Amino acid sequence: MPKTDYDDFAAAYSADNEVNLLNGHYERPAMLDLAGDVAGRRILEAGCGSAPLAAALRDRGAIVSGFDRSTAMLDLARRRLGEDADLTVADLAEPLPYAVATFDDIVAPLVLHYLKDWTGPLTEFHRVLKPGGRLILSLNHPFVYTALNPDGNYFDVAEFSFDAEHAGHTVTYTIWHRPLQAMTDAFTAAGFRIAAISEPQIAADTPVELRPQGVEHPARFISFIFFTLEAI
Ligand SMILES: C[S@@+](CC[C@H](N)C(=O)[O-])C[C@H]1O[C@@H](n2cnc3c(N)ncnc32)[C@H](O)[C@@H]1O
């Protein structure tokens, strides 16, 4: 299956991500909640895209760095954070260009599921985190794979595709599903302790017109799963 290349739709994705339900009123507020008080903390965002999360963390007093494999997304990030921001083109599938024990926290929103092999990326995250540092990540919820692929086997590690619309632009995403236990096994094998698994609600201030309609619990729906891990 062709890889999802954000260079192809960077501007549409970034504009939509600011205001849509899934990113603007669900994923990003949940990450900020999980991160808590970040004042003075040195934070790396993996797959930072156009850096709306990094900007929000910086506004809360964090010292932020970011990397992404898409140069178009990083151009947008530079426009947002300024030319002197610490932003690097790098691929999570390769060794990361940071020294041992550099960061207090790493945030990795919706990026790890683009990779089949998590061993290298998680080992690299552990290497560049200070001892006791946090890795906070969000992923497509494993339940979503079986909802979209009724014939698929939940217990397989399987690549699958789905379409989404961003500012009038249809994008085909291709990501890897893995069952919950494969996720938690990978985290612990890389030297992380699982501090929390979260299935958050949408933000309380989500505009009515963006709230999921016709469902029993409009503030609570399954799309992403969040982990807060601690490097031991
Ligand atoms: C869902 S977007 C999230 C963007 C941003 N973190 C946010 O919250 O708005 C995923 C980002 O991960 C990047 N990405 C995907 N695979 C990557 C990889 N192997 N290495 C680095 N970045 C990657 C994409 O280019 C994209 O910018």
The ligand as an SDF file (V2000), in Angstrom:
LIG
                    3D

 27 29  0  0  0  0  0  0  0  0999 V2000
   -1.4490   13.0290   12.1720 C   0  0  0  0  0  0  0  0  0  0  0  0
   -0.1390   14.1100   11.7410 S   0  0  0  0  0  0  0  0  0  0  0  0
    0.1010   14.9320   13.3040 C   0  0  0  0  0  0  0  0  0  0  0  0
    0.7840   16.2610   13.1620 C   0  0  0  0  0  0  0  0  0  0  0  0
    0.9950   17.0280   14.4900 C   0  0  0  0  0  0  0  0  0  0  0  0
    1.7080   16.2570   15.4760 N   0  0  0  0  0  0  0  0  0  0  0  0
   -0.3150   17.4760   15.0790 C   0  0  0  0  0  0  0  0  0  0  0  0
   -0.6640   17.0180   16.1740 O   0  0  0  0  0  0  0  0  0  0  0  0
   -0.9750   18.2840   14.4380 O   0  0  0  0  0  0  0  0  0  0  0  0
    1.2170   12.9730   11.6640 C   0  0  0  0  0  0  0  0  0  0  0  0
    2.5560   13.6160   11.3030 C   0  0  0  0  0  0  0  0  0  0  0  0
    3.5550   12.5910   11.3940 O   0  0  0  0  0  0  0  0  0  0  0  0
    4.4620   12.7230   10.3220 C   0  0  0  0  0  0  0  0  0  0  0  0
    5.0820   11.4280   10.0620 N   0  0  0  0  0  0  0  0  0  0  0  0
    4.5000   10.3070    9.5760 C   0  0  0  0  0  0  0  0  0  0  0  0
    5.3960    9.2990    9.5080 N   0  0  0  0  0  0  0  0  0  0  0  0
    6.5670    9.8110    9.9900 C   0  0  0  0  0  0  0  0  0  0  0  0
    7.8730    9.2720   10.1820 C   0  0  0  0  0  0  0  0  0  0  0  0
    8.1570    8.0000    9.8510 N   0  0  0  0  0  0  0  0  0  0  0  0
    8.8340   10.0630   10.6830 N   0  0  0  0  0  0  0  0  0  0  0  0
    8.5630   11.3710   11.0160 C   0  0  0  0  0  0  0  0  0  0  0  0
    7.3510   11.9380   10.8440 N   0  0  0  0  0  0  0  0  0  0  0  0
    6.3670   11.1650   10.3430 C   0  0  0  0  0  0  0  0  0  0  0  0
    3.6120   13.2290    9.1710 C   0  0  0  0  0  0  0  0  0  0  0  0
    4.4070   13.8560    8.1630 O   0  0  0  0  0  0  0  0  0  0  0  0
    2.6430   14.1780    9.8840 C   0  0  0  0  0  0  0  0  0  0  0  0
    3.1300   15.4950    9.9160 O   0  0  0  0  0  0  0  0  0  0  0  0
  1  2  1  0
  2  3  1  0
  2 10  1  0
  3  4  1  0
  4  5  1  0
  5  6  1  0
  5  7  1  0
  7  8  2  0
  7  9  1  0
 10 11  1  0
 11 12  1  0
 11 26  1  0
 12 13  1  0
 13 14  1  0
 13 24  1  0
 14 15  1  0
 14 23  1  0
 15 16  2  0
 16 17  1  0
 17 18  1  0
 17 23  2  0
 18 19  1  0
 18 20  2  0
 20 21  1  0
 21 22  2  0
 22 23  1  0
 24 25  1  0
 24 26  1  0
 26 27  1  0
M  CHG  2   2   1   9  -1
M  END
$$$$
